[in-house]
């Protein structure tokens, strides 16, 4: 096994495809978009979790009590 052989078939960024024809991995812009989407998802989950932990205001509880 030579030092340049890979243990998986996964392409490495910047590697060339068959016959040296271009990059066979996702472009950097696509990777950045995926990272940005993941960051936004984490931020939204964090805000949602904080909202769930907040107490219900007394006025709102009173209004809900009047409905039942």
Beta strands, then each sheet from edge to edge (+ up, - down):
end
